[in-house]
Amino acid sequence: MIAAPAAAAVDPESAADALPALGSSAFYVVNQNTGEVLLERNAGAVLPIASITKLMTAMVVLDGGQSLSERLTVTAEDIDHLKGTGSRLSLGTALTREEMLNLALMSSENRAASALARNYPGGEPAFIEAMNVKARLLGLWSTRFSDSTGLNPANVSSPRDLARLVSAASSYALIREFSTAPERYVDVRGHSMRFGNTNALVKSPEWAISVSKTGYISEAGRCLVMQTWLHQQPVVMVLMDSAGRYTRTADAKRVRKWLEHMLPQRLASAPHVSGG
């Protein structure tokens, strides 16, 4: 278990042995196969998680077994009155449950996540209860949910819990597909609209990412969670509360570079599994 320092200048003479200087205030990096913690700082800190919430939203939707082809309509109930965020899904937009799920995971569409919760048996209150029950079943003892979007800062978790959440999400084929899709064109009220992934790394040929989710609200800072493959091993990265717009992806690159150069034997010696 290694704790990395905060972002700071690195002495060039010792750079080869230096831990990565990360701008995220809390992070946790673990080999999903072995459980070995590769890097961490403030791993038990309970913090707002913003749209990382949508991974749990997706699991509850898929566990519910409702038809993915059923059309759901965006209504006034899906408008964000808490943070005042906008959306490209105007009132009256009707999409299938599958399309709503895709946009919630890939583009972090809040109205899509809200519509998914509203159309759950028992409505949004039952959906939020199901989210918290799922969290207990997964052993996420520091995690609480108050909405399906992550706009509510009362949605909290720790980096260690989020690593478990990502591991659980990676067992769902649609979450793997939708959260890492670079883009999707959707017919929105007669117009074909392009929606892109909020994590630019999914488009990079240098990365093999199986699960991805970004998050941002002012209380949470900028967050990023991923399951990525290094030396044929699934590595879960949780990066929370970075200040700069690009810091979370820069941190992910720093972690990957450090792991590839400093820990190849540890990663390569672990049991190999298929996937990617």
C-alpha positions in Angstrom: 0.0 0.0 0.0 1.6 3.3 -1.1 0.4 6.8 -0.4 1.3 9.3 -3.1 2.2 12.9 -2.4 0.1 15.9 -3.5 1.0 17.6 -6.7 4.5 19.1 -6.4 7.7 19.6 -8.3 9.8 16.5 -8.8 13.6 16.4 -8.6 14.7 15.2 -12.0 17.5 13.1 -10.4 14.9 11.2 -8.4 12.1 11.2 -10.9 12.7 7.6 -11.8 11.9 6.5 -8.3 9.3 9.2 -7.5 5.7 8.5 -6.7 3.2 10.2 -9.1 2.3 13.7 -8.0 -1.5 13.8 -8.2 -3.8 16.7 -8.1 -6.8 14.7 -6.8 -7.3 15.1 -3.1 -8.4 11.5 -2.6 -7.7 8.4 -4.7 -7.5 4.7 -4.6 -5.9 2.4 -7.2 -6.3 -1.4 -6.8 -5.6 -4.6 -8.8 -9.2 -6.0 -9.1 -8.0 -9.5 -9.4 -5.8 -9.7 -6.4 -7.1 -6.9 -4.2 -3.6 -5.4 -3.9 -3.8 -1.7 -3.2 -1.3 -0.1 -5.6 -1.7 3.6 -4.7 -3.9 5.5 -2.3 -4.5 8.7 -0.4 -7.5 9.5 1.9 -9.1 6.2 0.7 -11.6 6.2 3.5 -12.7 9.9 3.2 -16.4 10.2 2.7 -17.0 12.8 -0.1 -19.7 13.8 -2.5 -19.5 11.7 -5.7 -21.5 13.7 -8.2 -22.3 11.7 -11.4 -20.3 8.6 -10.3 -23.7 8.0 -8.8 -25.0 7.0 -12.3 -23.1 3.7 -12.1 -25.4 2.7 -9.2 -28.3 4.1 -11.1 -27.5 1.8 -14.1 -27.1 -1.3 -11.9 -30.5 -0.7 -10.2 -32.2 -0.2 -13.6 -30.7 -3.4 -15.0 -31.4 -5.4 -11.8 -35.0 -4.2 -12.1 -35.5 -6.2 -15.3 -37.8 -3.6 -17.0 -38.1 -3.6 -20.7 -35.2 -1.7 -22.3 -37.3 -1.0 -25.4 -40.1 0.8 -23.4 -40.2 4.5 -24.2 -39.8 7.0 -21.4 -40.6 10.7 -21.7 -38.7 13.6 -20.2 -41.1 15.7 -18.1 -40.9 18.8 -15.9 -40.1 16.5 -13.0 -36.7 15.9 -14.6 -35.6 19.5 -14.6 -32.7 20.2 -12.3 -33.8 22.8 -9.8 -31.0 22.1 -7.4 -28.0 23.1 -9.5 -29.7 24.7 -12.5 -27.9 22.5 -15.0 -29.2 22.4 -18.6 -29.9 19.4 -20.8 -30.1 18.6 -24.5 -33.1 16.5 -23.7 -36.0 19.0 -24.0 -39.3 18.4 -22.3 -41.4 15.9 -24.2 -38.4 14.0 -25.5 -39.2 10.3 -25.7 -36.4 7.7 -25.7 -36.2 4.0 -24.9 -35.0 3.0 -21.5 -31.9 1.6 -23.3 -31.2 5.0 -24.8 -31.8 6.8 -21.5 -29.4 4.4 -19.8 -26.8 4.9 -22.6 -26.9 8.7 -22.3 -26.8 8.7 -18.5 -23.7 6.6 -18.5 -21.9 7.9 -21.6 -22.8 11.6 -21.6 -23.9 11.9 -17.9 -27.3 13.2 -19.0 -29.1 14.1 -15.8 -32.6 14.2 -17.2 -32.1 10.7 -18.5 -31.0 9.5 -15.1 -34.0 11.2 -13.5 -36.4 9.7 -16.0 -35.0 6.2 -15.3 -35.7 6.6 -11.6 -39.2 8.1 -12.1 -40.2 5.1 -14.2 -39.1 2.5 -11.7 -41.8 0.5 -9.9 -42.7 2.7 -7.0 -41.2 5.8 -8.6 -38.1 7.7 -7.5 -38.4 7.0 -3.7 -38.4 3.3 -4.4 -35.5 3.7 -6.8 -33.4 5.6 -4.2 -34.2 2.9 -1.6 -33.1 0.2 -4.1 -29.8 2.1 -4.6 -29.1 2.2 -0.9 -30.1 -1.5 -0.5 -27.7 -2.4 -3.3 -24.9 -0.4 -1.7 -25.4 -2.4 1.6 -25.4 -5.7 -0.4 -22.1 -4.7 -2.0 -20.6 -3.8 1.4 -20.4 -0.1 0.6 -20.7 1.1 4.2 -19.6 4.6 3.6 -22.0 5.2 0.7 -25.3 6.9 0.7 -27.6 7.9 -2.2 -30.3 10.7 -2.2 -31.0 10.9 -6.0 -30.3 9.1 -9.2 -28.3 11.8 -10.9 -25.6 12.8 -8.4 -26.6 16.5 -8.5 -27.4 16.2 -4.8 -24.2 16.5 -2.7 -25.8 14.2 -0.2 -24.7 11.3 -2.5 -21.5 10.4 -0.8 -18.9 7.6 -0.8 -15.2 6.9 -0.2 -12.6 6.1 -2.8 -12.3 2.6 -1.3 -16.1 2.0 -1.7 -16.1 3.4 -5.2 -13.5 0.9 -6.2 -15.9 -1.8 -5.1 -18.7 -0.1 -7.0 -16.7 -0.1 -10.2 -15.8 -3.7 -9.7 -19.5 -4.6 -9.3 -20.5 -2.4 -12.3 -17.9 -4.2 -14.5 -20.0 -7.4 -14.3 -22.8 -5.8 -16.4 -22.2 -6.0 -20.1 -24.3 -3.0 -20.9 -22.6 -0.8 -18.4 -19.2 -1.8 -19.9 -20.6 -1.0 -23.4 -22.4 2.2 -22.6 -19.9 3.8 -20.2 -17.0 3.4 -22.7 -18.8 4.2 -26.0 -17.1 7.2 -27.6 -20.4 8.6 -29.0 -23.9 7.8 -30.0 -26.4 9.4 -32.3 -29.9 9.5 -31.0 -33.2 10.7 -32.6 -34.4 13.5 -30.4 -37.8 14.8 -31.5 -37.1 14.2 -35.1 -33.5 15.4 -35.1 -30.4 13.1 -35.1 -28.2 14.4 -32.2 -24.7 13.4 -31.4 -23.8 12.7 -27.7 -20.2 12.1 -26.7 -18.4 10.5 -23.8 -17.5 12.8 -20.9 -14.2 10.8 -20.5 -11.9 11.6 -23.5 -9.6 8.7 -22.6 -12.1 6.1 -23.9 -11.2 7.3 -27.4 -7.5 6.8 -26.9 -5.9 3.7 -28.5 -3.4 3.8 -25.6 -6.0 2.8 -23.1 -8.1 -0.3 -22.7 -11.0 0.9 -20.5 -13.8 -1.4 -19.6 -15.8 0.8 -17.2 -15.7 4.6 -17.1 -17.6 7.4 -15.3 -16.9 11.1 -14.7 -18.5 13.4 -12.2 -18.7 17.0 -11.3 -20.5 19.3 -8.9 -18.8 22.1 -7.0 -19.0 20.1 -3.7 -17.3 17.1 -5.2 -14.8 18.6 -7.5 -14.0 16.7 -10.7 -14.0 12.9 -10.3 -13.1 10.0 -12.5 -13.5 6.2 -11.9 -12.3 3.5 -14.4 -11.6 -0.1 -14.8 -8.7 -0.3 -17.1 -6.3 -3.1 -18.2 -2.6 -3.0 -17.6 -0.3 -6.0 -18.2 -3.5 -8.1 -18.8 -4.7 -7.2 -15.3 -7.9 -5.2 -14.4 -6.9 -2.1 -12.4 -9.5 0.1 -10.8 -8.7 3.8 -10.6 -10.7 6.1 -8.4 -9.7 9.8 -8.6 -11.8 12.2 -6.5 -11.9 16.0 -5.9 -9.6 17.5 -8.4 -9.8 21.2 -8.9 -8.8 21.7 -12.6 -10.9 20.7 -15.5 -8.3 18.4 -16.9 -6.6 17.3 -13.7 -8.6 14.0 -13.3 -7.5 12.7 -16.7 -4.0 14.0 -16.2 -3.9 12.1 -12.9 -5.1 9.0 -14.6 -2.3 9.3 -17.1 0.3 9.8 -14.3 -1.0 6.8 -12.5 -0.8 4.6 -15.5 2.7 5.8 -16.5 3.9 5.1 -12.9 2.3 1.7 -12.8 3.8 0.7 -16.2 7.3 1.8 -15.3 7.5 1.1 -11.6 5.3 -2.0 -11.0 5.4 -4.1 -14.1 6.5 -7.2 -12.2 3.8 -6.9 -9.6 1.1 -6.5 -12.3 2.5 -9.1 -14.7 3.0 -11.7 -12.0 -0.6 -11.7 -10.9 -2.9 -14.4 -12.3 -4.0 -13.6 -15.9 -7.7 -13.5 -16.8 -9.4 -12.8 -20.1 -11.1 -9.4 -20.6 -10.4 -5.9 -21.6 
